[in-house]
Amino acid sequence: MTLPIASVPDGTVTSARGFSAGGVFAGIKTPGTDKLDIGLLVSDQPCTVAGTFSQNSVISPTVTLTRERIGADKQVRAVVANSGCANTAVGGQGLIDAREMTDLAAARLGVAAEETLVASTGVIGVEIPMALMREYIPNIEVTENGGNEYARAILTTDKRTKEIAVSFDVDGVTHTVGGVSKGSGMIHPNMATMLAFTTTDANVEPVFLQETLSAAVKLTFNQIDVDGDQSTNDTVLLLANGAAGGQVLSGGNEASESFAEAVLQVCRHLAIEIARDGEGATKLIEVTVEGAHSDDDALVASRECASSLLVKTAVYGRDPNWGRIFMAVGKSQIPLDESKIDIYVNDIQIVADGRAIAYNVQSVVMALGDDEVRLRVALNVGNGYGQAWGCDLTEEYVVFNSAYTT
Amino acid sequence: MTLPIASVPDGTVTSARGFSAGGVFAGIKTPGTDKLDIGLLVSDQPCTVAGTFSQNSVISPTVTLTRERIGADKQVRAVVANSGCANTAVGGQGLIDAREMTDLAAARLGVAAEETLVASTGVIGVEIPMALMREYIPNIEVTENGGNEYARAILTTDKRTKEIAVSFDVDGVTHTVGGVSKGSGMIHPNMATMLAFTTTDANVEPVFLQETLSAAVKLTFNQIDVDGDQSTNDTVLLLANGAAGGQVLSGGNEASESFAEAVLQVCRHLAIEIARDGEGATKLIEVTVEGAHSDDDALVASRECASSLLVKTAVYGRDPNWGRIFMAVGKSQIPLDESKIDIYVNDIQIVADGRAIAYNVQSVVMALGDDEVRLRVALNVGNGYGQAWGCDLTEEYVVFNSAYTT
């Protein structure tokens, strides 16, 4: 059981008490309306911290440094993030530059460099333009209303910011969980997505904090796909500063469960918004697999379906080619009984007992034209449940990605 | 050591002695120039047979029937194949129809139904139009020159046939290995590709025959990718009828090794042609990973790279965005040392020791414009070697697949 969880209007990464943020345009990205490319996020008191990171064999030194600085015995105060340059595949200079970025941010904010984390996203193989960092980081203003600036500062090919906050009350104390993320391309996370920063003013025991984040990431960021590719910079952070003044949350009670549910809601929103805003995407695809032998089976199968190019292109073309859904679920190699499979598109059943049934094709074509297409596959062999989110694959994705650096 | 292996001019699946084939247009596919949609392949004497099949959890009943009819203790005489309809996700009717197809083919050819295999490819979720089968199969003419007809009869969205034969002499006896394949979409095989049929007049012991085919498939069909999706109908068959009159090949001698090498050459050609002719493709991408800790590592990493949408779109756009190659190799999660990686595009080195080096961008852009683009990644941590083949991802793939059934 959880306590009632409410949405915070205009919620963002600074909605939780004690967090401030800001951003600046330094010219790392090409200029544009409202564009920012360096962001600072700071807590006015020390935070426990949890993180999940890319599983790619090639890792940005930025990720390496941040991973070193989090853990159950560590506290952090701030995060500096930039977009436009991933600081990846740049040799030994990458770690030197990542450290200097945290030095600059720490000096600006009056905190220790060891308490400052760093994240980068953008083109691989190009060094961070440190001259810009040295010029602009010292001038970034952080405020309690700066969450949106921070959200803009981490975008690359995203068309819009991803922000949310939710809150719940424990014994009269309001606890808030907020977050921002960015995505768009190279999105098929494994243990984390491109970049997401979540904050809370709850007072959270660090081991429980990491468990809570890992559990939420498994069901959210790890279940989205834009193009099957996995970034070298994937990072999800959760900072808890205790500024709400509430009890210590360490699991095993209603307040802890409510916190975990709030984190899950924040992560789910941020993950789905990444899928919805995938490069070239015109619509969100939500895939639900139910009645599998296990939840893990359902998670794997739903993600295979959300990742399939043939499913993505069929949805784009409003083509009720359900054989591709069959193929994609089967590709996951989970145990199933083909003769028991039912398939629904936006609640219209099109397959029963593994075979096409008579349905109104035009109504399904209409459903596939919605901004959100829900594909539901009932395997009817157990109680396992899982969801995944993707987007359609369009010519725009190809055009965009065939001329990105040149 | 192997004996000299020669290419057979205009080689095809009937180049090996004792094999005949033919095809007919029955109207399962939409009509078009040179289109055929049912093919028969027959040996004038019993064959030992080996096969590899789709690992998808959803399997066509056609595959199920063929899998039942091959094995070390079985002999076969014929194969009937159709394109335009996959006979998948059609309930219990699928197995009934697959059996009847083999009954019709066996009657036409004067062989036993139990010695007749079947393969189908095309749209999923639609029943085989058996009326057409009953009308057209009894009239198919098979000849020793019918290999090309058979190759045409199995095509779906392919733009051209894939055919080859090679031969080698053992003590004055010429042994031939021939084959045909089809591919185009839903191509990311696991233990087999869409459809490939290979034949030989060598006299091959059945266990060695299966070992030979499985080894060749691992290095060829399992290393190609068009779109990451795995068909429910993937089948590779190798039929050996002994018509050359040579010694029994069972491994462990030069003749057996020459046979294995000939099978590998046939499979490599047929696999590469599938990648080259991928849906919407304008060019072949060959990825070589060398200096890995093991051959298996190199195979996995090369395939991840050949499968990456971001690599495919970069090659399409002639964009030397080598960070994507880095990302894709790292996504395979094999052990590597980033600071030792060298990358070459058509032999032009662009990365040394994990970092960009000064190269003539225009010459690399030119190289990326070739019909065949060779990406070579030297990991420099061991002696492992592997290759994979893919094609570029173009707007045409999206346009084509967003309106396939409707």
Chai-1 contact restraints between the chains, C-beta under 6 A:
chainA,res_idxA,chainB,res_idxB,connection_type,confidence,min_distance_angstrom,max_distance_angstrom,comment,restraint_id
A,N56,B,G330,contact,1.0,0.0,6.0,A-B,restraint_1
A,N56,B,K331,contact,1.0,0.0,6.0,A-B,restraint_2
A,S57,B,G330,contact,1.0,0.0,6.0,A-B,restraint_3
A,S57,B,Q333,contact,1.0,0.0,6.0,A-B,restraint_4
A,S57,B,L336,contact,1.0,0.0,6.0,A-B,restraint_5
A,V58,B,F326,contact,1.0,0.0,6.0,A-B,restraint_6
A,V58,B,G330,contact,1.0,0.0,6.0,A-B,restraint_7
A,V58,B,E338,contact,1.0,0.0,6.0,A-B,restraint_8
A,A89,B,G323,contact,1.0,0.0,6.0,A-B,restraint_9
A,A89,B,F326,contact,1.0,0.0,6.0,A-B,restraint_10
A,G91,B,G354,contact,1.0,0.0,6.0,A-B,restraint_11
A,G91,B,R355,contact,1.0,0.0,6.0,A-B,restraint_12
A,I124,B,G323,contact,1.0,0.0,6.0,A-B,restraint_13
A,I124,B,F326,contact,1.0,0.0,6.0,A-B,restraint_14
A,G125,B,G323,contact,1.0,0.0,6.0,A-B,restraint_15
A,G125,B,A356,contact,1.0,0.0,6.0,A-B,restraint_16
A,D227,B,L309,contact,1.0,0.0,6.0,A-B,restraint_17
A,G228,B,L309,contact,1.0,0.0,6.0,A-B,restraint_18
A,D229,B,S308,contact,1.0,0.0,6.0,A-B,restraint_19
A,D229,B,L310,contact,1.0,0.0,6.0,A-B,restraint_20
A,Q230,B,K331,contact,1.0,0.0,6.0,A-B,restraint_21
A,T232,B,M327,contact,1.0,0.0,6.0,A-B,restraint_22
A,S308,B,D229,contact,1.0,0.0,6.0,A-B,restraint_23
A,L309,B,D227,contact,1.0,0.0,6.0,A-B,restraint_24
A,L309,B,G228,contact,1.0,0.0,6.0,A-B,restraint_25
A,L310,B,D229,contact,1.0,0.0,6.0,A-B,restraint_26
A,L310,B,N401,contact,1.0,0.0,6.0,A-B,restraint_27
A,T313,B,V398,contact,1.0,0.0,6.0,A-B,restraint_28
A,T313,B,N401,contact,1.0,0.0,6.0,A-B,restraint_29
A,T313,B,S402,contact,1.0,0.0,6.0,A-B,restraint_30
A,Y316,B,S402,contact,1.0,0.0,6.0,A-B,restraint_31
A,G317,B,S402,contact,1.0,0.0,6.0,A-B,restraint_32
A,G317,B,A403,contact,1.0,0.0,6.0,A-B,restraint_33
A,D319,B,T405,contact,1.0,0.0,6.0,A-B,restraint_34
A,D319,B,T406,contact,1.0,0.0,6.0,A-B,restraint_35
A,N321,B,T405,contact,1.0,0.0,6.0,A-B,restraint_36
A,G323,B,A89,contact,1.0,0.0,6.0,A-B,restraint_37
A,G323,B,I124,contact,1.0,0.0,6.0,A-B,restraint_38
A,G323,B,G125,contact,1.0,0.0,6.0,A-B,restraint_39
A,F326,B,V58,contact,1.0,0.0,6.0,A-B,restraint_40
A,F326,B,A89,contact,1.0,0.0,6.0,A-B,restraint_41
A,F326,B,I124,contact,1.0,0.0,6.0,A-B,restraint_42
A,M327,B,T232,contact,1.0,0.0,6.0,A-B,restraint_43
A,G330,B,N56,contact,1.0,0.0,6.0,A-B,restraint_44
A,G330,B,S57,contact,1.0,0.0,6.0,A-B,restraint_45
A,G330,B,V58,contact,1.0,0.0,6.0,A-B,restraint_46
A,K331,B,N56,contact,1.0,0.0,6.0,A-B,restraint_47
A,K331,B,Q230,contact,1.0,0.0,6.0,A-B,restraint_48
A,Q333,B,S57,contact,1.0,0.0,6.0,A-B,restraint_49
A,L336,B,S57,contact,1.0,0.0,6.0,A-B,restraint_50
A,E338,B,V58,contact,1.0,0.0,6.0,A-B,restraint_51
A,G354,B,G91,contact,1.0,0.0,6.0,A-B,restraint_52
A,R355,B,G91,contact,1.0,0.0,6.0,A-B,restraint_53
A,A356,B,G125,contact,1.0,0.0,6.0,A-B,restraint_54
A,L393,B,V398,contact,1.0,0.0,6.0,A-B,restraint_55
A,E395,B,E395,contact,1.0,0.0,6.0,A-B,restraint_56
A,E395,B,V398,contact,1.0,0.0,6.0,A-B,restraint_57
A,V398,B,T313,contact,1.0,0.0,6.0,A-B,restraint_58
A,V398,B,L393,contact,1.0,0.0,6.0,A-B,restraint_59
A,V398,B,E395,contact,1.0,0.0,6.0,A-B,restraint_60
A,N401,B,L310,contact,1.0,0.0,6.0,A-B,restraint_61
A,N401,B,T313,contact,1.0,0.0,6.0,A-B,restraint_62
A,S402,B,T313,contact,1.0,0.0,6.0,A-B,restraint_63
A,S402,B,Y316,contact,1.0,0.0,6.0,A-B,restraint_64
A,S402,B,G317,contact,1.0,0.0,6.0,A-B,restraint_65
A,A403,B,G317,contact,1.0,0.0,6.0,A-B,restraint_66
A,T405,B,D319,contact,1.0,0.0,6.0,A-B,restraint_67
A,T405,B,N321,contact,1.0,0.0,6.0,A-B,restraint_68
A,T406,B,D319,contact,1.0,0.0,6.0,A-B,restraint_69
